[in-house]
Amino acid sequence: MTSQANLEPGMKGTSSGMVDAHNTAIAMGSGEVEVFATPAVVALMEAAAVQCLKGRLAAGETSVGVRMELSHIAATPVGMQVRAEASLEKIDGRRLFFRVTAYDEVEKIGEGEHERFIVQKDRFFSRVLGKKETSK
């Protein structure tokens, strides 16, 4: 059984954090400046989408991110709070489409589209572990 009955367009989720030495472009290897890294913006946005789905998927289900289209439009210095918002825009079977936006304390810092896919945890991990075994 899947959980589409518990999902509806317009649902929202949020995630927040602090820019620190661990999520700067220098620390993540995505640049040479001490500002919030683009990969960290992606992670914050994905976390907001996960929060949107929290408690709404059927037992044994989870979602995995499969696509992110992002514009990182403003830099954020160390020490600032950041937050992301995700809005479920469309449901196509097990495919979920989100509009994602990120902000710091001053302005919008990113926006984009994110796609997630609902999977059965057991089947998903069996495939992942099987892949590891065949690579030996």
C-alpha positions in Angstrom: 0.0 0.0 0.0 1.3 3.5 -0.8 0.5 6.7 0.9 -0.8 8.9 -1.9 -4.1 9.2 -0.1 -2.3 11.0 2.7 -0.6 13.5 0.4 -2.1 16.6 -1.3 -0.7 19.5 -3.3 -0.2 22.5 -1.1 1.3 20.7 1.8 4.4 22.5 3.3 7.5 21.7 5.2 10.3 23.8 6.7 13.9 23.3 7.8 16.3 25.7 9.4 19.9 25.9 10.6 22.9 28.1 11.2 25.7 28.8 8.8 28.9 27.6 10.5 32.4 26.4 9.6 31.1 23.0 8.6 28.7 24.1 5.9 30.7 26.8 4.1 31.9 26.5 0.5 35.4 26.0 1.7 34.5 23.2 4.1 32.4 21.4 1.5 34.9 21.9 -1.3 32.5 23.7 -3.5 34.3 27.1 -3.5 36.9 29.2 -1.8 34.9 31.5 0.3 33.4 31.3 3.8 29.7 31.5 2.9 26.9 29.0 3.0 27.7 26.4 0.4 25.4 25.5 -2.5 25.4 21.8 -1.5 24.3 23.0 2.0 21.4 24.9 0.4 20.4 21.8 -1.4 20.5 19.7 1.8 18.4 22.4 3.6 15.8 22.3 0.9 15.7 18.5 0.8 15.2 18.5 4.6 12.2 20.9 4.2 10.7 18.4 1.6 11.3 15.5 4.0 9.5 17.5 6.8 6.6 18.1 4.5 6.1 14.3 4.2 6.8 13.5 7.8 4.1 11.3 9.3 2.2 11.0 6.0 3.9 8.1 4.3 2.7 4.5 4.9 4.6 2.2 7.2 7.7 0.9 5.6 7.9 3.8 3.1 10.3 6.7 2.8 11.2 9.1 0.1 14.5 9.7 -1.7 15.6 12.8 -3.6 16.1 12.2 -7.3 16.4 15.7 -8.8 17.1 19.2 -7.7 17.1 22.3 -10.0 18.4 25.2 -8.0 19.3 28.9 -8.3 21.6 29.9 -5.5 21.0 33.7 -5.8 22.6 35.3 -2.7 25.5 34.6 -0.4 25.1 34.1 3.4 27.9 34.7 5.9 28.9 32.5 8.8 26.8 33.1 11.9 23.5 33.7 10.1 20.3 31.6 10.5 19.0 30.0 7.3 15.7 28.4 6.6 14.1 26.5 3.7 10.5 26.0 2.7 9.1 23.2 0.5 5.6 23.1 -1.0 4.3 19.9 -2.6 3.2 21.0 -6.0 2.3 17.8 -7.8 1.9 14.1 -7.2 2.4 11.6 -10.1 2.1 8.1 -8.6 5.2 7.7 -6.4 6.9 10.8 -7.9 6.5 14.0 -5.8 7.3 17.5 -7.1 8.2 20.3 -4.8 8.8 24.1 -5.1 11.6 25.0 -2.7 12.8 28.3 -1.4 15.6 29.3 1.0 16.1 32.4 3.0 18.7 33.9 5.4 18.0 36.6 7.9 18.0 39.3 5.2 16.8 37.9 1.9 15.9 35.0 -0.3 19.0 33.0 -1.1 17.8 30.3 -3.3 14.8 28.8 -5.2 14.1 25.8 -7.3 12.3 22.6 -8.0 12.9 19.3 -6.2 11.6 15.8 -7.1 11.4 12.9 -4.6 10.3 9.3 -5.1 8.4 7.2 -2.6 10.2 3.8 -2.0 9.7 0.8 0.2 12.6 1.0 2.7 13.3 -2.8 2.7 13.3 -3.2 -1.1 15.4 0.0 -1.5 18.1 -1.1 1.0 18.1 -4.7 -0.4 18.9 -3.2 -3.9 21.6 -0.9 -2.4 23.3 -3.7 -0.4 23.0 -6.0 -3.4 24.9 -3.4 -5.5 27.6 -3.3 -2.9 28.0 -7.1 -3.0 28.2 -7.3 -6.8 31.0 -4.6 -6.8 33.4 -6.8 -4.8 
